[in-house]
């Protein structure tokens, strides 16, 4: 198998432009800035990977330009879509690297682009949890797990906290790999309960969102649910007064768990 390395300048000379796949990892100024410093010094050490725009479209993806504007499917033949390295590409442009020195190679596998996005990023651990959650919803907009997780992700919940809320298990079971599987349309084996998860979120409405996003509330509720059952514990959680809630949130570290459990035990004993 011969892998041909080609430059952006050569692709443009052949009449095609580079674009991005909608739902791929976000280009961030922080990432671009850090990569630009390296690229100015060393150049492109690892070629970018791309697929023809028409393949991306046939695989169910949509294309966007560097500014985030949607590219019409009919124009896909004029584009090559970056699968891996879009932050590097943006950084190379930022660093002023000539297009003749920005190198790429065409993906040599026949795998679906959705699979390529998920697999290439999870292998190099390039994405954060929120990126996988966002990707899983983009490619499977009717998936209820992805919908719920995206709502929490948008509120800055860590993927580990979201997993605990969904599974009521303190072990993190719904990981980035699970959302990658959703992206690829694969069946997942992890057990979760969306109603119970939503009940928990509803019961925490009087707490500050940033506090709920931390592990303390869900960890304490999981522990107490082993004795009382989650329905009673969530009901007790919803009845905590604003004064009690403020006292809980004013604690630090592990003292928070003690304060939560003390307040809930008192409510459960009424």
C-alpha positions as CSV (number, residue, x, y, z in Angstrom):
1,X,0.0,0.0,0.0
2,X,1.5,3.3,-1.1
3,X,0.5,6.3,1.0
4,X,1.0,9.5,-0.9
5,X,1.9,12.7,1.0
6,X,0.5,15.8,-0.7
7,X,0.5,19.5,0.1
8,X,-2.4,21.9,0.5
9,X,-0.9,23.8,-2.5
10,X,-1.0,20.6,-4.7
11,X,-4.6,19.9,-3.7
12,X,-5.6,23.5,-4.6
13,X,-3.7,23.2,-7.9
14,X,-5.9,20.2,-8.6
15,X,-9.0,22.3,-8.1
16,X,-10.1,21.3,-4.6
17,X,-10.2,23.1,-1.3
18,X,-9.9,21.9,2.3
19,X,-12.9,21.9,4.6
20,X,-14.0,20.4,7.9
21,X,-16.6,17.8,8.9
22,X,-19.4,19.2,10.9
23,X,-19.3,17.7,14.4
24,X,-15.6,17.0,14.4
25,X,-13.5,18.4,17.3
26,X,-14.0,22.1,17.8
27,X,-11.2,24.4,16.7
28,X,-10.2,26.4,19.9
29,X,-8.0,29.4,20.1
30,X,-6.1,27.9,23.0
31,X,-5.3,24.7,21.0
32,X,-4.4,26.6,17.9
33,X,-2.2,29.0,19.7
34,X,-0.2,26.3,21.4
35,X,0.2,24.3,18.2
36,X,1.2,27.4,16.2
37,X,4.2,27.9,18.4
38,X,5.4,24.4,17.7
39,X,4.7,24.6,14.0
40,X,6.6,27.8,13.7
41,X,9.6,26.0,15.1
42,X,9.3,22.5,13.7
43,X,6.8,22.7,10.8
44,X,4.2,19.9,10.1
45,X,5.6,16.8,11.8
46,X,2.5,14.7,11.3
47,X,0.6,15.0,8.1
48,X,-3.1,15.8,8.3
49,X,-5.6,13.0,7.2
50,X,-8.4,13.8,4.8
51,X,-11.1,12.1,2.7
52,X,-12.8,13.3,-0.4
53,X,-15.8,15.5,0.3
54,X,-18.1,13.3,-1.7
55,X,-17.1,10.3,0.5
56,X,-17.9,12.3,3.7
57,X,-21.3,13.2,2.3
58,X,-22.1,9.6,1.2
59,X,-21.2,8.5,4.7
60,X,-23.9,10.7,6.2
61,X,-21.7,13.7,7.2
62,X,-22.1,17.3,6.4
63,X,-19.3,19.7,5.5
64,X,-18.4,23.2,6.8
65,X,-15.7,25.7,5.9
66,X,-13.2,27.0,8.4
67,X,-15.6,29.7,9.5
68,X,-18.3,27.1,10.4
69,X,-20.5,27.8,7.3
70,X,-22.3,24.9,5.9
71,X,-21.1,23.7,2.4
72,X,-23.8,22.5,0.1
73,X,-23.7,18.8,-0.6
74,X,-23.8,19.5,-4.3
75,X,-20.4,21.3,-4.0
76,X,-18.7,18.4,-2.1
77,X,-16.7,17.3,-5.1
78,X,-14.8,20.5,-4.9
79,X,-13.6,19.8,-1.3
80,X,-11.4,17.5,0.7
81,X,-12.5,17.1,4.3
82,X,-10.0,16.9,7.1
83,X,-10.6,13.8,9.3
84,X,-7.7,14.3,11.7
85,X,-5.7,17.5,12.2
86,X,-8.1,20.4,11.8
87,X,-6.6,22.3,14.8
88,X,-3.1,21.7,13.3
89,X,-4.3,23.1,10.0
90,X,-5.8,26.2,11.6
91,X,-2.5,26.5,13.6
92,X,-0.4,26.2,10.4
93,X,-2.4,29.0,8.8
94,X,-2.0,31.1,12.0
95,X,1.8,30.4,12.0
96,X,2.1,31.6,8.4
97,X,3.3,28.2,7.1
98,X,3.2,28.2,3.3
99,X,0.5,25.9,1.8
100,X,3.3,24.1,-0.1
101,X,4.6,23.0,3.3
102,X,1.3,21.9,4.9
103,X,1.2,18.1,4.2
104,X,-1.7,15.7,4.2
105,X,-2.5,12.1,3.2
106,X,-5.7,10.6,2.0
107,X,-7.3,8.1,4.4
108,X,-6.6,4.7,2.9
109,X,-9.4,2.7,4.7
110,X,-12.9,2.3,3.3
111,X,-14.4,2.7,6.8
112,X,-17.3,5.1,7.2
113,X,-16.3,8.6,8.1
114,X,-18.3,8.6,11.3
115,X,-16.3,5.6,12.4
116,X,-13.0,7.3,11.4
117,X,-13.9,10.4,13.4
118,X,-14.6,8.3,16.5
119,X,-11.8,5.9,16.2
120,X,-9.0,8.3,15.2
121,X,-9.8,10.6,18.1
122,X,-10.3,7.9,20.7
123,X,-7.0,6.1,19.7
124,X,-5.0,9.3,20.2
125,X,-7.2,10.5,23.1
126,X,-7.5,13.7,21.2
127,X,-11.1,14.6,22.1
128,X,-12.5,15.5,25.5
129,X,-15.6,13.9,26.8
130,X,-17.8,16.8,25.7
131,X,-16.5,16.4,22.2
132,X,-17.6,12.8,22.1
133,X,-21.0,13.7,23.6
134,X,-21.5,16.4,21.0
135,X,-20.5,14.1,18.2
136,X,-22.8,11.3,19.4
137,X,-25.8,13.7,19.3
138,X,-24.9,15.2,15.9
139,X,-24.7,11.9,14.2
140,X,-27.6,10.4,16.1
141,X,-29.9,13.3,16.9
142,X,-32.8,11.0,18.1
143,X,-30.6,9.1,20.6
144,X,-32.1,9.9,24.0
145,X,-28.9,9.1,25.9
146,X,-27.0,11.5,23.7
147,X,-29.7,14.2,24.1
148,X,-29.6,14.0,27.9
149,X,-25.8,13.9,28.1
150,X,-25.5,16.9,25.8
151,X,-27.8,19.0,28.0
152,X,-25.6,18.3,31.0
153,X,-22.4,18.8,29.0
154,X,-23.6,22.2,27.9
155,X,-23.9,23.0,31.6
156,X,-20.3,22.0,32.2
157,X,-21.0,18.6,33.7
158,X,-18.0,16.3,33.5
159,X,-18.5,13.0,31.6
160,X,-17.9,11.1,34.9
161,X,-20.6,12.9,36.8
162,X,-23.1,12.4,33.9
163,X,-22.3,8.7,33.9
164,X,-23.1,8.5,37.6
165,X,-26.4,10.3,37.2
166,X,-27.4,8.0,34.3
167,X,-26.4,4.7,35.9
168,X,-26.6,5.5,39.6
169,X,-23.3,3.7,39.9
170,X,-20.2,5.4,41.3
171,X,-18.0,3.6,38.8
172,X,-17.8,5.5,35.6
173,X,-19.4,3.2,33.1
174,X,-20.6,5.6,30.3
175,X,-17.2,6.7,29.0
176,X,-15.9,8.4,25.8
177,X,-15.8,5.0,24.2
178,X,-19.6,4.6,24.8
179,X,-20.3,7.9,23.0
180,X,-17.9,6.9,20.2
181,X,-20.0,3.8,19.8
182,X,-23.1,5.9,19.5
183,X,-21.4,8.0,16.9
184,X,-20.7,4.8,14.9
185,X,-24.3,3.6,15.3
186,X,-23.3,0.6,17.4
187,X,-25.4,-0.9,20.2
188,X,-24.2,-0.1,23.7
189,X,-24.4,-2.5,26.6
190,X,-24.3,-0.1,29.5
191,X,-27.5,0.0,31.6
192,X,-28.9,3.4,32.4
193,X,-32.2,5.0,33.5
194,X,-33.2,8.3,31.9
195,X,-36.3,8.8,34.0
196,X,-34.3,8.3,37.2
197,X,-31.6,10.6,35.9
198,X,-34.1,13.3,35.1
199,X,-35.8,12.9,38.5
200,X,-32.4,13.5,40.1
201,X,-31.8,16.7,38.0
202,X,-35.3,17.9,38.9
203,X,-34.7,17.3,42.6
204,X,-31.6,19.5,42.5
205,X,-33.3,22.5,41.0
206,X,-32.7,24.7,44.1
207,X,-28.9,24.0,44.1
208,X,-26.6,26.1,42.0
209,X,-25.9,24.4,38.6
210,X,-22.1,24.5,39.2
211,X,-22.6,22.6,42.5
212,X,-24.8,19.9,40.9
213,X,-22.2,19.4,38.2
214,X,-19.8,18.2,40.8
215,X,-19.8,14.7,42.2
216,X,-20.9,15.4,45.7
217,X,-24.7,15.3,45.3
218,X,-24.9,12.3,43.1
219,X,-22.3,10.3,45.1
220,X,-24.2,10.9,48.3
221,X,-27.6,10.1,46.7
222,X,-26.2,6.9,45.3
223,X,-24.8,5.8,48.7
224,X,-28.1,6.5,50.5
225,X,-30.2,4.9,47.8
226,X,-28.6,1.6,48.6
227,X,-30.4,1.7,52.0
228,X,-33.6,3.8,51.3
229,X,-34.1,3.4,47.6
230,X,-33.6,6.2,45.1
231,X,-37.2,7.4,45.1
232,X,-37.2,8.2,48.8
233,X,-33.8,9.8,48.6
234,X,-34.6,12.0,45.6
235,X,-37.8,13.0,47.2
236,X,-35.9,14.0,50.4
237,X,-33.4,15.9,48.2
238,X,-36.1,18.0,46.6
239,X,-37.5,19.0,50.1
240,X,-34.2,20.5,51.4
241,X,-34.7,24.2,52.3
242,X,-32.7,27.0,50.8
243,X,-31.0,27.6,54.1
244,X,-29.8,23.9,54.3
245,X,-28.7,24.0,50.7
246,X,-26.6,27.1,51.3
247,X,-25.0,25.5,54.3
248,X,-24.1,22.4,52.2
249,X,-22.6,24.5,49.4
250,X,-20.6,26.5,51.9
251,X,-18.7,23.4,53.0
252,X,-15.3,22.3,51.5
253,X,-14.0,18.9,50.3
254,X,-15.3,15.8,51.9
255,X,-17.2,17.8,54.5
256,X,-19.7,18.4,51.7
257,X,-20.6,14.7,51.6
258,X,-21.1,14.6,55.3
259,X,-23.3,17.7,55.2
260,X,-25.4,16.3,52.4
261,X,-25.9,12.9,54.1
262,X,-26.7,14.5,57.4
263,X,-29.4,16.8,55.8
264,X,-30.9,13.9,53.8
265,X,-30.9,11.5,56.8
266,X,-32.7,14.1,58.8
267,X,-35.3,14.6,56.1
268,X,-35.7,10.8,55.6
269,X,-36.3,10.4,59.3
270,X,-39.3,12.7,59.3
